[in-house]
Every structure is written in structure tokens, then in C-alpha cells.
Amino acid sequence: MEYLLGTDIGTSGTKTILMDTEGNLIAKHLVEYDVLTPRPLWAEQWPDVWLEAARSSIRETVLKSGIAKEDIRGLAVSGLYGGSGIPLDEEMRPVRPCLIWMDRRAQEESDWVLSHIGEEKLLEITQNGADPYYGYTKMLWIKNHEHENWERTKLFLPPNDYVIYHLTGEIVIDYSSAGNIGGIFDMRTRTWSEEMMEAMGIPMEKMPAKLVESTDIAGGLTKEAAESLGLMEGMPVIAGGIDCGAANIGLGVLESGIYAAAIGTSMCAALISDKPVKGNGLIVWPYLYDAKKLSYYFAGGATAGAIVKWFRNTFGGEENNSYDVLNAMAEKIPAGSEGLVVLPYFMGERSPVWDSDAKGTIVGLSLAHTKGHLYRAFLEAVAYSLRDAMEATGEDLGEYILLAGGVTKSRVWRHIFADVTGYPVVCPKQDVEANMGDVILAGIGTGILSYEKVKEWQVLDEKIMPDEKNHEKYNEYFELYHSVYRNLKTDMKKLTKLAE
């Protein structure tokens, strides 16, 4: 039997799994860590925390498995969207913490791009807009605010590619990671845009020169890396890519026309298509499979599972602090939480809202509301966010939604998603996160797995059909969800300035 490893560098932890070529999970290990938030709406992480977590999770997974290293045939590495990428000096040492996807500090830079380059030109070349979410605006923030660090930075490298460099000695960037940087990547040609980089004053040499498919072998394990991990020297390390795309790969999405939502700390909801999609405010990048042909048309919430975890940690209490207890409370509450609307904008909001000043909001509270009401309203808020993403895509999304991530463990949340969106919801029977996608990418990249074999792995649960009466009620709440934000948008901006 042959075995494959998949490592995902997440926002709050790095996890590695080992599977056999029949799709059976053999071992796994998770290493957790925190995000640095030195100021409101700032979010950054030191890359060596990711590196050590990756090494530890791989090493411990191999040890737990008891599998002979000769039988472990490949590893793929995916990672959170590292925003600016890790700024590295001539010795490949981090210059400063990486400005990750959650960071919203580059609003002035985004405004400058729109006024000096223009949205029309930006969309024509990159298919993406200007917003603090994008890596290129974060790079401009470093350039404008940290001149010494900008001068010291010789290369920007995404989190997964930084780990791959330390495992193999090779410097590469996969197409999904390059495309997700936004305004300096030409989606038409799948290359860096010299025109955009010159207009923004970002030197070409600061970006990795070698672009690869997510199924390409980036390099082999060095002797030092292999010895420290308990693996064979030269074992192939596959490029991988952005974690939300890897999660879709784990769902078996390897073809055009499928809509899938991966809900973890944030929400990533996307249509995979080989045709141009005229969506509203979408993020677009090459997909992790067949990157020259397929694109990932993405919208999603900056916070999803994060606000539910925040609620549990803040209001759960010592005796009922488990998700099971809170879900049981929420299940007893009717659709709409008896007059509550929550806006899930706890870290501003990205696509399709694109508002750094958007705030988390609870509207409709009364003395009759309980913890169960509030918790259900938080679950509903994430479902409203998904519906917003779906409507922004504006295309035929198929017969059902594929839903993955921690959300799938909650029966009541699954039903809320179906009722709010009006679409049947289908979830995998086993946990599917980016790690399974990594294993699939490693298998395809090494030639050990085929497309047909991978399709056999994914066993889907029964469809959860929307309740018609609940859907009609949620239609009205969804209108309120929009109007509450519109009515408070100006005040939210004032709150941002007051908090400075």
C-alpha cells in the first residue's frame, strides 16, 4: 500500500493528515496558534510560527501512523491566503510579520489604485478590484509606511510556498496563490502583469519567477528536512495552493459548473467555471486543478466560524460552553430568531460587500430573547452571508450547494443554510477540509491517483431540502439583512474614525 500526506497551514492552526490510496485516514496531527492583532482591523502572523507548526504536524503524523517512510510517496502543502505574502530578505529571512487575508489596513492604498489606475483597467487585466483584502494593496502599504522594510524585502512568498522552500530549497508559486494577490496578476495570460506592476511601483523581481500548477512537483525533500520529519530524502513535495481551493478539491470538485462553500474561520463560496462569469464584486483566481482552464469565482465572508466561536467563548459560560449545547438551544428557536438580525462583519467585510468599515451588529434585541435566540441569529447571519455570495455570482449554480467545513457537524446549521438559500444542501459524510484536497493533489501530482479514483473517494450525505415556509420567512429577513447594513453604513464609518 502507498500513502500520501496533506498539510494545510490555516489561520489558527496547521494540520497534517496521512491517507492511503483508497481514501482511508491513517493519522493526523494539529498544531494551533494565534493571529496577531496589534490594532483594530490589523491581522498578521510571523511565518516561522507556520514553519515550525508544519514541521511538527508532519513529523507527529508520520510517527502516529507507524507507516514505513519508504511507503509514504508524496506531500502537498496548502495554506491560508497570505495577503501580502511573507516579505523576505536576501537570506530568505522574514523582514516583518506577514499581513494575512484578514488585515484591512490598506484602505488608502486601495483608494489610490482606483483613482490613479482605475477600476476598468484593473478588471480588464486582473478580473479583480481594489480592496485591502488583496495582497498587492498590502504590499503597497508596506512600501508607503515601512520604507526600510520595503527596501530590505527581496521577495514576497505565500505561506505554503515558504514552507515548501524550507522543505525542498525550491522557490515557486502556484497559480492560485499568484492570482489571489490580485492587481498585479494577469488572469488572461496567467502571468505577472508588467503593466500593472510598473504602474504601482512594485518591482517584478520581488515576485517569484517560477509559476507552477498546484499538481506540479515543486521539489524533493532535502536530506535535512527528510531526517527531521522521518521521511525519505527526495520525496516529492507538490505545490498545493490556497486552502479554500484545496477544500474544494477535497470535495471532489475537479470540473466546471459546481458551486461549493467551505466554511471554517472564514467562508469561501465559489463557482468553478471554464467560462467567464460576470459576477458582482467577486474575487477571481486560477483554480487548483487545471489552472490554465478553470477559474475560481469566489465571494465570501471574512468571518464565519470565527463569529460563532467568538460567541461561544464570550457568552457560552462554563456549564454550557459546547457547540452541542448551543446547537440544541438554537434548534428550539423558530426561523428568524423571533426578530433578530445579526450582521457578521466582525473584521470588516470582503466580497461582495467590500467594506473595511463594516461592523458586527445585532439588531432587534428584547428582554424576551435568550442565549439560544442569539446563537441561532449568529448561525443565520453566516447563512445570509452565503446567500449574498450566491446572488452576487449571478449564474446558474446547479441543483444543490456542496457544503464543507466545521459547519457540517451541526444539524441545525445545515438546515438553516438550506432554508435561507432555498437550495438543497449536500455535505460529505466524512470530514473534508483542505487536507484531503492536499492528499488528492499529491496523488495526482505523483501519478499515484487518477481523476477517476479520486471521484470514488467522496461519499456525500443525503440532501437537506429547504423548508418552503422557513424559506419564505427568511426572504423577508434577508431583505432586512441588507437594509440594516445600508442604513448603518455611514455610522459604521464614523465608528471606525472614532476608534482610531
C-alpha positions in Angstrom: 0.0 0.0 0.0 1.1 3.5 -0.8 0.4 6.6 1.4 0.2 10.4 0.9 0.5 13.4 3.2 -1.5 16.6 3.1 -0.5 19.7 5.1 -2.7 22.7 5.4 -1.4 25.9 7.0 -4.5 27.6 8.4 -5.2 30.9 10.1 -5.5 29.3 13.6 -3.6 26.1 13.2 -1.6 23.8 10.9 -2.9 20.3 10.3 -1.4 17.3 8.6 -3.1 14.1 7.6 -1.8 10.8 6.1 -4.1 8.7 3.9 -3.8 5.6 1.9 -4.6 5.4 -1.8 -8.1 4.0 -1.0 -9.1 7.3 0.7 -8.7 6.0 4.3 -7.4 8.3 7.0 -4.5 6.8 8.8 -3.2 9.5 11.1 -3.5 13.3 11.7 -2.0 16.0 13.9 -2.9 19.6 14.6 -0.8 22.4 15.9 -2.6 25.6 17.0 -1.5 29.2 17.2 -2.9 32.7 17.3 -3.3 35.7 15.0 -1.5 38.9 16.0 -3.9 41.9 16.0 -1.8 44.9 17.1 -4.5 47.4 16.1 -8.2 47.2 15.1 -8.7 45.6 11.7 -5.0 44.6 11.6 -4.0 40.9 11.4 -0.6 39.5 10.9 1.5 36.4 11.7 5.2 35.5 12.0 5.9 33.0 9.3 8.3 30.9 11.4 5.3 30.0 13.5 3.8 28.4 10.4 7.0 26.7 9.5 7.5 25.1 12.9 3.8 24.1 13.1 4.1 22.5 9.6 7.3 20.6 10.6 5.7 19.4 13.9 2.4 18.4 12.4 4.1 16.4 9.6 6.6 14.7 12.0 3.9 13.8 14.5 1.5 12.5 11.9 4.2 10.2 10.5 5.1 9.0 14.0 1.4 8.3 14.9 0.8 6.4 11.6 3.6 3.8 12.2 3.9 3.7 8.4 7.4 3.0 7.0 8.8 6.1 5.4 9.5 4.2 2.1 5.8 3.8 1.6 4.9 7.5 2.0 5.1 8.7 -1.6 4.3 12.4 -1.5 3.2 15.6 0.3 1.2 18.6 -0.8 1.0 21.8 1.1 -1.8 24.3 1.0 -2.1 27.5 3.0 -4.3 30.4 4.1 -4.3 33.4 1.8 -1.2 35.1 3.0 -2.2 38.5 1.8 1.0 40.5 1.1 3.0 37.3 1.2 5.9 36.9 3.5 8.4 39.7 2.9 11.9 38.0 2.8 15.4 39.5 2.7 18.4 38.3 0.7 18.9 35.4 3.1 15.3 34.3 2.9 14.6 35.6 6.4 11.3 37.2 7.3 11.6 41.0 7.4 8.3 41.5 9.3 5.2 39.6 10.1 3.0 38.6 7.1 -0.1 40.8 6.5 -2.7 38.0 6.2 -6.1 38.0 4.4 -8.0 39.4 7.4 -5.9 42.5 7.6 -7.8 45.6 6.5 -5.2 48.4 6.9 -4.6 49.2 3.2 -7.7 51.3 2.5 -5.7 54.4 1.4 -3.7 52.2 -1.0 -6.9 50.7 -2.4 -8.3 54.2 -3.0 -5.1 55.3 -4.7 -5.2 52.4 -7.1 -8.8 53.3 -8.1 -8.0 57.0 -8.6 -4.7 56.5 -10.4 -5.2 53.3 -12.4 -9.0 52.9 -12.5 -11.3 50.0 -11.8 -12.0 49.4 -15.5 -8.3 48.8 -16.4 -7.8 46.8 -13.3 -10.8 44.5 -14.0 -9.8 44.2 -17.7 -6.3 42.8 -16.8 -6.7 41.1 -13.5 -10.5 40.4 -13.2 -10.2 41.7 -9.6 -10.9 45.0 -8.0 -9.1 47.2 -5.4 -9.6 46.5 -1.7 -7.5 46.0 1.4 -8.2 42.2 1.1 -5.9 41.9 -1.8 -2.2 41.2 -1.4 -1.0 43.9 -3.8 -2.6 46.7 -1.7 -1.0 45.3 1.4 2.4 45.3 -0.4 1.7 49.0 -1.2 1.0 49.6 2.4 4.4 48.3 3.4 6.0 50.4 0.6 4.3 53.5 1.8 4.5 53.1 5.6 7.6 50.9 6.2 10.2 52.2 3.7 13.1 50.4 5.4 11.3 47.0 5.4 10.3 47.6 1.7 13.9 48.1 0.7 15.0 45.0 2.7 12.4 42.9 1.0 13.8 41.0 -1.9 10.9 38.5 -2.3 7.3 38.1 -1.3 6.3 34.4 -0.8 2.9 32.9 0.2 2.8 30.8 3.4 2.6 27.4 1.7 5.5 28.3 -0.7 7.6 29.5 2.3 7.2 26.1 3.9 7.9 24.3 0.6 11.1 26.4 0.2 12.3 25.2 3.6 11.4 21.6 2.8 12.9 21.5 -0.7 15.1 24.6 -1.3 13.0 25.5 -4.3 11.2 28.8 -4.8 7.9 28.5 -6.6 4.4 30.0 -6.5 1.3 28.2 -7.7 -1.2 29.9 -10.0 -4.0 30.2 -7.3 -1.7 31.9 -4.8 -0.4 34.3 -7.5 -3.9 35.1 -8.9 -5.3 35.8 -5.4 -2.7 38.6 -4.9 -5.0 40.4 -7.3 -4.0 43.6 -9.1 -0.5 42.6 -10.4 -1.6 39.2 -11.9 -2.9 39.0 -15.5 -5.8 36.5 -15.5 -5.9 36.4 -19.3 -2.4 35.1 -19.7 -1.9 33.6 -16.2 1.3 35.6 -15.7 2.5 38.6 -13.7 1.3 41.9 -15.3 4.3 44.1 -16.2 1.9 46.9 -16.9 0.2 46.8 -13.5 3.5 46.3 -11.6 5.1 49.3 -13.3 2.0 51.4 -12.6 2.1 50.5 -9.0 5.8 50.7 -8.5 6.2 47.0 -7.5 9.4 45.6 -9.0 9.0 42.3 -10.9 12.0 40.8 -9.0 10.1 40.9 -5.8 7.7 38.2 -7.0 8.6 34.5 -7.5 9.6 33.9 -11.1 8.5 30.3 -11.4 4.7 29.8 -11.6 3.5 26.2 -11.3 0.3 24.2 -11.3 -0.9 23.1 -7.9 -0.4 19.5 -9.0 3.3 20.1 -10.1 6.1 18.7 -8.1 7.8 21.8 -6.5 10.9 19.7 -5.5 12.1 16.8 -3.4 12.7 16.8 0.3 16.2 17.9 1.3 18.3 15.5 3.3 18.0 17.7 6.4 14.2 18.1 6.0 13.7 14.4 5.5 15.7 13.4 8.5 13.8 15.9 10.8 10.4 14.7 9.5 11.1 10.9 9.4 10.6 10.8 5.6 12.7 9.8 2.6 15.1 12.2 1.1 13.9 13.3 -2.3 10.2 12.5 -1.6 8.1 14.7 -3.9 6.6 17.9 -2.5 3.7 19.1 -4.5 2.9 22.8 -4.9 -0.6 22.9 -3.5 -2.2 26.3 -3.2 -4.9 28.4 -1.5 -6.6 26.4 1.3 -10.2 27.1 0.3 -9.5 25.8 -3.2 -7.9 22.8 -1.7 -11.0 22.2 0.3 -13.0 22.2 -2.9 -10.6 19.6 -4.4 -11.2 17.5 -1.3 -14.9 17.7 -2.1 -14.1 16.1 -5.5 -14.6 19.3 -7.5 -12.4 18.8 -10.5 -14.7 20.1 -13.2 -16.6 23.2 -14.3 -20.1 24.2 -13.1 -20.1 23.3 -9.4 -20.9 25.6 -6.6 -19.2 24.8 -3.2 -18.8 26.6 0.1 -16.1 25.8 2.6 -16.9 27.3 5.9 -14.2 27.5 8.6 -12.8 30.6 10.3 -14.0 32.5 7.2 -16.4 31.5 4.4 -15.2 30.7 0.9 -18.0 30.2 -1.5 -17.3 29.8 -5.2 -18.4 28.7 -8.6 -15.7 26.7 -10.5 -16.1 27.5 -14.2 -14.2 27.3 -17.5 -16.3 30.2 -18.8 -16.2 33.9 -17.8 -18.6 34.8 -15.0 -20.0 38.3 -14.9 -20.4 38.4 -11.1 -20.7 41.4 -8.8 -17.6 42.1 -6.8 -16.2 38.6 -7.0 -12.6 37.5 -6.3 -11.2 35.6 -9.2 -8.1 33.3 -9.4 -6.9 30.2 -11.3 -8.3 27.0 -9.7 -6.0 24.4 -8.1 -6.8 21.9 -10.8 -6.3 22.6 -14.5 -5.3 26.2 -13.6 -4.9 27.3 -17.2 -8.5 26.4 -18.0 -10.6 26.6 -14.8 -11.2 29.7 -12.7 -12.4 30.1 -9.1 -15.1 32.8 -8.9 -15.2 33.5 -5.2 -17.2 35.5 -2.7 -17.3 35.0 1.0 -17.3 36.3 4.5 -14.2 37.5 6.3 -15.7 35.9 9.4 -18.0 32.9 9.6 -17.0 30.2 12.0 -14.9 32.9 13.7 -18.0 34.7 15.0 -19.7 31.5 16.2 -16.5 30.6 18.1 -16.4 34.2 19.5 -20.0 33.8 20.7 -19.3 30.5 22.3 -16.1 31.8 24.1 -17.7 35.1 25.1 -21.2 34.0 26.1 -21.1 30.2 26.4 -20.5 30.1 30.2 -18.6 27.4 32.0 -21.5 24.9 32.1 -22.8 25.2 28.6 -19.8 26.2 26.5 -20.0 23.4 24.0 -21.3 23.7 20.5 -23.6 20.7 21.1 -25.4 22.5 23.9 -25.7 25.8 22.0 -26.9 24.0 18.9 -29.6 22.2 20.9 -30.7 25.7 22.2 -30.8 27.1 18.7 -32.8 24.2 17.3 -35.7 25.1 19.6 -35.9 28.7 18.2 -38.0 29.4 15.1 -36.6 30.7 11.8 -35.6 34.4 12.2 -34.8 34.0 15.9 -38.0 35.9 16.7 -37.0 39.2 15.4 -33.2 39.2 15.5 -30.8 40.1 12.6 -27.0 39.8 13.0 -24.5 41.3 10.6 -21.4 39.1 10.6 -19.0 41.9 9.8 -16.7 41.5 12.7 -13.5 42.2 10.7 -14.9 44.5 8.0 -16.1 42.5 5.0 -14.7 41.4 1.7 -16.5 40.1 -1.4 -19.2 41.0 -2.3 -19.7 43.8 0.3 -16.1 45.2 0.1 -16.3 47.5 3.2 -13.4 47.8 5.7 -15.7 49.8 8.0 -18.5 47.3 8.2 -19.2 46.3 11.8 -20.6 43.3 13.6 -24.2 44.2 14.6 -27.1 42.7 16.5 -30.5 44.3 15.8 -33.8 43.6 17.4 -32.9 42.6 21.0 -35.5 42.5 23.7 -35.8 41.1 27.2 -37.6 38.1 25.8 -34.6 36.9 23.8 -32.4 34.2 25.3 -28.9 32.8 24.6 -30.5 30.3 22.2 -32.1 33.1 20.2 -28.8 35.0 19.9 -26.8 31.9 19.0 -29.3 31.0 16.2 -29.2 34.5 14.9 -25.4 34.2 14.6 -25.8 30.9 12.6 -28.4 32.7 10.4 -26.0 35.6 9.8 -23.5 33.3 8.2 -26.2 31.7 6.1 -27.3 35.2 4.9 -23.7 35.9 4.0 -23.6 32.7 1.9 -26.8 33.8 0.1 -25.3 37.2 -0.5 -22.3 35.4 -2.1 -24.5 33.2 -4.3 -26.6 36.1 -5.5 -23.5 38.1 -6.3 -22.3 35.3 -8.6 -25.5 35.6 -10.7 -25.1 32.4 -12.5 -26.8 29.0 -12.7 -25.3 27.4 -9.6 -26.6 23.9 -10.2 -29.1 21.8 -8.4 -27.5 22.0 -4.9 -24.8 23.5 -2.8 -21.8 21.5 -1.7 -21.0 22.4 1.9 -17.8 21.6 3.8 -16.0 22.5 7.0 -16.9 22.6 10.6 -20.5 23.7 9.8 -21.3 20.2 8.6 -21.2 18.9 12.1 -24.2 21.0 13.1 -27.6 19.6 12.0 -29.4 22.8 12.8 -26.9 24.9 10.9 -27.2 22.7 7.8 -30.9 23.2 7.8 -30.5 26.9 8.3 -28.3 27.1 5.2 -30.9 25.2 3.1 -33.8 27.3 4.4 -32.0 30.7 3.9 -30.7 30.0 0.4 -33.6 27.9 -0.9 -31.1 25.4 -2.3 -30.7 21.8 -1.2 -27.5 21.3 0.8 -25.2 18.3 0.4 -22.3 17.6 2.8 -19.6 14.9 2.7 -20.1 12.0 5.1 -16.6 12.3 6.3 -14.7 15.5 7.3 -13.4 17.2 4.3 -11.0 20.1 4.8 -8.2 21.4 2.7 -6.0 18.4 3.9 -7.9 15.9 1.8 -7.5 18.2 -1.2 -3.8 18.3 -0.5 -3.7 14.5 -0.4 -5.5 14.4 -3.8 -3.2 17.0 -5.3 -0.2 15.0 -4.0 -1.6 11.8 -5.5 -2.4 13.4 -8.9 1.0 15.2 -8.9 2.9 12.0 -8.3 0.8 9.9 -10.6 -0.4 7.6 -7.8 -4.0 8.8 -8.0 -6.2 9.4 -11.1 -9.2 11.7 -11.6 -11.5 8.6 -11.7 -10.1 7.1 -8.5 -10.5 10.4 -6.6 -14.2 10.7 -7.6 -14.8 7.3 -5.8 -13.5 8.7 -2.5 -16.2 11.3 -2.0 -19.3 9.9 -0.4 -22.0 12.5 0.0 -24.6 12.6 2.7 -28.3 12.8 1.8 -29.6 16.1 0.6 -31.1 18.5 3.1 -34.1 20.1 1.4 -35.2 23.6 2.2 -38.4 24.1 4.2 -40.7 26.2 2.0 -42.3 28.2 4.9 -39.0 28.9 6.5 -37.5 30.0 3.2 -40.4 32.5 2.7 -39.8 33.9 6.2 -36.1 34.1 5.6 -36.7 36.0 2.3 -38.1 38.8 4.5 -35.2 38.6 7.0 -32.7 38.6 4.1 -34.2 41.9 2.9 -33.8 43.3 6.4 -30.2 42.0 6.5 -29.4 44.2 3.5 -31.4 47.2 4.7 -29.9 47.2 8.2 -26.4 47.4 6.6 -27.4 50.1 4.2 -29.0 52.2 7.0 -26.0 51.8 9.3 -23.2 52.1 6.7 -22.4 55.8 7.3 -22.5 55.3 11.1 -20.1 52.4 10.8 -17.6 54.6 9.0 -17.9 57.2 11.8 -17.3 54.4 14.4 -14.1 53.5 12.6 -12.8 57.1 12.8 -13.8 57.4 16.5 -11.9 54.2 17.3 -8.6 55.5 15.7 
